[in-house]
Amino acid sequence: MKALIVGGSGFVGGYLAQDLKKVGWSVAMTMLSSEKAPEGHDVYPLNILEQAQIADILRCLCPDVIFHLAAQSSVGLSWKNPALTVDVNIKGAVNLLEAVREIPDYQPRILLIGSGEEYGYVLPEEVPVSENIKVRPGNLYAATKVAQNLIGNIYAKAYGMPIVMVRAFNHIGAGQKTGFVVADFCKQVAEVEAGLREPVIQVGNLSARRDFTDVRDVVRAYRLLAEKGKSGETYNVGSGHAVGIDELLAQILSLSEAKIRVEVDAKRLRPIDIPVIEADIAKLKGHTGWKPEIPLRETLQWTLQFWRKNPEIFR
């Protein structure tokens, strides 16, 4: 199988490429020309807002499967730059689908990667959330991913395109940039241990509960959905278990011998925050046989070790 990862420079792209190559797929990826190309991968520069560029790459490579990972994925940044979020997450997805359509007799499988944030204001009786509940996005990033999902569904039905939609819940691991809760916490702990900051960790809302999955488990789910997912269907990808941010922080702090004080930073609080988001993953399990394999504590240890070795990254 030949795969193209659109937006391969992000946190997930490298892990997805590793997983695919491990099982014998050939892999190419795209990224912005300004981004640093990872070693050992076939990389093509691409601006997702330029449909002609997308079509040129597709004609050149003719991938069997396209994983659409290109996104503005930070909820915080979506509040600060909504126009960029709309352009990349909605216009970018349309450009990709239209680029595929303009190539005669070409029907690659396409995974459109969305987010568990799409569910938004989940009612207590709706937890864990299935793919069939009403989406009530609570932030601008989530709204753009809802739009992407709807567009993918329309294209699948109207044009018979083999498109599978994914709602991925929080995925974590080594190499994730700051701006995401586990990376933020682990980086701060590593900086305290290295003497780069005072023994204080800045946090936002600790009462929220979220569904966290190791990125290596997540990309394995993407591969299985590319192989076995049903066209026009949406699949949750998550652990199926919500964890309190306060519990998450406690586990990370327990992995360090440093004595660290916790302080709430008002700048880290979102204008709107959803109390509980947890995935119902029965559909994913039933259609692919996937299940999460890596324990949360192991993932947290792995992530903290990354920051201990790289405390200056993203400063």
N, C-alpha and C positions, 0 to 999 in steps of 0.2 A: 504494500500500500504506500502511496505517496501523499504526504501531508504538507499543507501550508499553514503555518501559524501566523495569522495577521495580528501584529502587535506583540512580537516575540520578545521585546526587550524588557517587558515588565516582570514583575515578581513570578508570575505563573509560567511564562513562556519557556524559560530554561528548563524547569522541572518537567513540563509537558514534553519537550523535545527529548529529554533523557528517557522518559518513560516509553515514548514511541520507538525510539531507536533500540531500546532494550528488547523489544519484541519483534524487531526486524523491519520496522517502517523506515522509509527514507523521508527526511524532514528538511524543509526550508522554512525560513521565517522572514517577516518584514519588520522594519522599524524606521523611525524617522532618520533622515540623513545626519541629523545632529547628534544622534545617540551612538554610544560606543558599541560596536559589534562584538558579541561574545565569541570566544575562540571555539573552533571545532564545529561551527554551524554554517550552512549556506544562508547568507543574509542578503536581502534585497531592500534598498531604501524605498520607503513609501510614505506618502502623505495620504491618509485615509480620506481626506476631503477632496482628493483629485481622482475622479472616477476613471479617467483615461489611464492613469498610472496603474491602477488596480487591474484593469483589463489587460494591459501589456504584460504584467507579471503572470496573470492567469493563462494567457495564450502561450507564454514561454514555458511554463512549468506544467500546466494541465494537472493540478493535484486531484487526487481522488477524494480527499477530504479537506475541508477548510475549517480551521478552528478560529473563530472571530473573537480575539481577546483584546483588540485595540479599544481602549476606553479611557475616559476620565473617570477614575474609580474612587476618588476621595469624596466622601460625603461633605467633609468640611470645606474643601475647595469648591464644591458645587454651590455652596451658599455664597462664596466670594466671587466666583466667576461662572454664573449660570449660562452665559452665552457660549463659552467654550465647551461646557458640559453638553449643551444641546447639540452643538455642531459635531463634536466627536462621537457622541453616543447615539444620536438619531441620524443625522446626515451621513455619518460614516457608515452605518449599517445599511442604509438605503443605497449608497454608492457601491458597496460591495455586492449587494444583491442584483443591482442593475448591471454591474460589470459582468457578472456571471450570465445574466440573461442575454446580453448582447453577443455572446459567443455561440454560434450555431452548434446544435447537437452536443451540448456540454451540460452534464447533470452531476456535478460533484455533491457529495454529502456536506452539509454545512451545519456547524454547531454555533449558535448565537448564544454567547455567555451573558446571562443576566445576573440578578442578585436577589437574595432573600429579603433585601430592603424593600423590594417591590410590594410586599404584603402590607407593610406600614402598620396602620392601627389595627392590630389583631385583637379580636375580642377574646376574653378568657376561655369561652367554650370552643374557640377555634384552634387552640393550642393542643398538640402540635399542628402546624399549618400544612394542609394538603394543597396540591396544585389547583384545586377546584374552588377554593374560597375566593371571595371578592378581594381584589387588591385595593388598598387605600394608601398610596404612597405618602410618606410623611416628610420627604425632603426632595430637593430638586434632582439629585442623582437618581433616586429611586424612580421618580416620574419619567426620566429619560429612558430608564431600563424597561419600564412598563410599556412605553411607546415602542421600543425595539422589539419586545416580545409580541406585541400586537401586529407589528409590521411583518415579522417573520411568519406569524400564523396566516396572515393574509396572502403573502407570497406563496406559501406552501399550498394553500387551497386554490388560489387563483391561477397559478402557473404550474402546479404539479411539481414544485421544487422540493427535493428531499432535505428539508430543514428541520433540525431538532433544536428546541429552545431549552436553555438551562437556567435555573435560578440557583446560583451558588451562594451558600451562606458563608459566614466568616471563615476564610482559610488563612492559615498562619504557618510560619516556619522561618528558617534561616534565610536572610537576604531580603526580607520584606522591609520596605522603607518606613521611616517614621510617618506619623499621621494615622497609623493603625494601632489599636490599643496594645496588643502584645508586643509589637516592635518598640513602641514608646516606653512601656514599662521595662522591658529587658535592656534597652539602651541606657535608660537612666540608672538602673541597678549596676550595669557594667561600668558606667562612668563614675559612680560612687566608689566602687571597688578599686578603680584605677586612680582615684584621687583627682578626677577631673571635675567633680562637682561636690557641693556640700551634701551630707547624708540626708537629703530630703528628696522625695519623689513627688512630682506634680501630677495630679490626676483630675479627671473630669467626673462624670456621673458614675458612681460605683454601684448604684442600685439596679441598673439595667441587667437583663439576662440575655445572653446571646448563644448561638450555636456555633462552636468552633471545630474545625477539622484540619488535620495536617495537610499541607499543600500536596504532599506526595500521594495521599489517599485521594485528594480531589482530582488530580490529573489522571489517575487511574480510572476514576469514574468517567471523565471526559472521553477517554479512549474507548471504554466499553459502550458509552452512549453513541459514539461514532460508528461502532460496529453493530450495535443491537437496538439502539433507540428507534422509536417509531416516528416517521415523518409527520410534522405538524403537531407533535406533542411537546409539552413542557415537563421538565423533570427537576425536582428539588435535588440538590447535592449538599449534604451536610452530615453531621454526626447523628442527628436525631435526638440530641440531648442539649438542653440549654444550661449554661453555666453563668452564675452571677459574676459581674466584673470584679466585685469585691473578693469573691472566692479565687478568681483568676490571679488577682494581685497577691493574695495571701500565698498561693502556691509558688509564684515567682519569688517572693521575698523569702520563702522557706528554703529556696535553693541557694541562698546567699548567706554568708556568715556576718555580713555587714549589718550594723544597726541603722535602720533607715526610717525616718519619720515620713508620714504621708500627709500631704497638704492638697486641698482642693484648689485648682486654678480656674477661676471663672472663665478665662479665655478658652478653656478646653470643653466647656459646656455647650451643647448644641441648642439652637433656638427651639427645636422640637426633638424629643427623644422618645422612642417607643419602648415601653417597659419590658416586654418579653417577645423574642423571636426565636422559634424553634421549628426545625424542619420535620415534616412527616416524610420519610424516605422509603415508604413501602413500595411506591411505584418504581423507583429506581432499582430497588432490590429485586422486585418481581420481574422486571424486564431484562436486567443485565446480570443478576447474581452478585452485584457489588455490595460490600459492606465495609465500614471503616475498620482499619486494622491497627493503627498506631495510637497508643494511649496519649491522652492530653499531657500528662506530666512529662512523658518522653519528648514530646514536641516542644514544650516550654524549656526543658533542659537544653535541647538542641539549639533553640533560638537564642537563649541566654549565652551559650558557649560561642555562638557566632559573634555576638556583640562584645564579649570578653576579648576575642581575638581581633576585633575591628572597631575599637571604641571611637575612632576618629571619623568613621564613615558617616556621611550625611550631616556632618556638623555645620 
